[in-house]
Amino acid sequence: PGNPWILYGPTLRGNPDKAESWMHRQFLAAGIAVAGVDVGEAYGSPSAHPSFDALYAEMIKRGYSTQPVLLGRSRGGLWGSSWAIKNTDQVSAIAGIYPVYDVATYPGLKRAAPAYGLSVEDFEKQLKELNPIENAVALAEAKIPFFIIHGELDKVVPIKENSLRLQSIYREKGVDHLVELQKISDQ
């Protein structure tokens, strides 16, 4: 409803690249705005949430829908799902392109810990509270639909620990019909 928009990530230096620019042009041609904010390599850390909150508030102020679709490509899945878990009433749906939901699989605890302001040991102790996939039940309970495209043989972002685990969480809550997972055969 309203002026539709997509909250997209990751928004890093050099992005959108050629493929992403093509995709963004398709959204714009369909009347869907695309917005994002560069929070660096935040890997789903709550420290990035104020930047997303500010972007969201600015988009609402400009007359856009109060419930955007979140679209995360690869590690963009971490920040999108992390923010959505805390803001379920502000999300209409989530889409992912080989999305990461489990920070332990990518980028791994050693690389992600600094973004969370923690040592690897402390991050490991707090993983249940901080890892988006460990808290995805909030998304299932809010009945937020997902559309995911994921390669079956993806070695960087393994489908089992990310997209299939998310689908399993939704199945456990009896709302797995809200997850459309398109598996791509990697050749």
Residue, then its C-alpha position, 0 to 999 in steps of 0.5 A: p500500500g502507498n508508495p512501495w519501496i524496497l530497503y536494499g542491502p548491502t549498500l557498500r562502496g561499489n554497489p550497486d554493481k552492473a547486475e544490481s543496477w539492472m535489477h534496481r532499474q526494473f523495480l524503478a520502472a515498475g514504480i517501486a523505489v529502492a533505498g539503502v544505507d551504507v553501514g559498512e560491514a555490520y553483518g547484522s549487528p544491532s549497531a547498524h539499526p539506528s542508520f536503518d531506523a533513520l532511513y526508514a523514518e526519512m522514507i516515511k516522511r517523504g510519503y513512502s509506505t510504512q511497510p517496505v519489502l526488505l531485499g538482502r543479497s548475500r550478507g545483506g540478509l543478515w542486516g535485513s533480517s536483524w532489523a526486521i526481527k526488531n521491527t516486525d510491524q514495519v516490514s511487509a515481506i523479505a526477499g533474499i538472493y542467496p541470503v545469509y541469515d546465520v552469521a556463524t556460516y558467513p562471515g564467521l565469528k572471527r570476522a563478525a565479532p568486531a562489528y558487534g563490538l565483541s571478542v570472538e569468545d564473547f560473541e560465541k557466548q551471546l550468539k543465541e541472542l545476536n544471530p539473526i537465524e536464532n531469532a527468526v521465530a519472531l519473523a514467523e510469529a509475525k507472519i512475514p512472508f519470504f521469497i528466496i533464491h538460493g543455490e543448492l551448492d552454494k559453498v560461501v552461503p550454505i543453503k542448509e544453515n541459512s535458507l533451509r533453516l529459516q524455512s524449517i523455523y517457519r514450518e515449526k510455527g505452521v506458517d511454512h507456506l509463507v516461505e517461497l524458496q527457489k532452489i537453483s541448481d549450481q552447475 
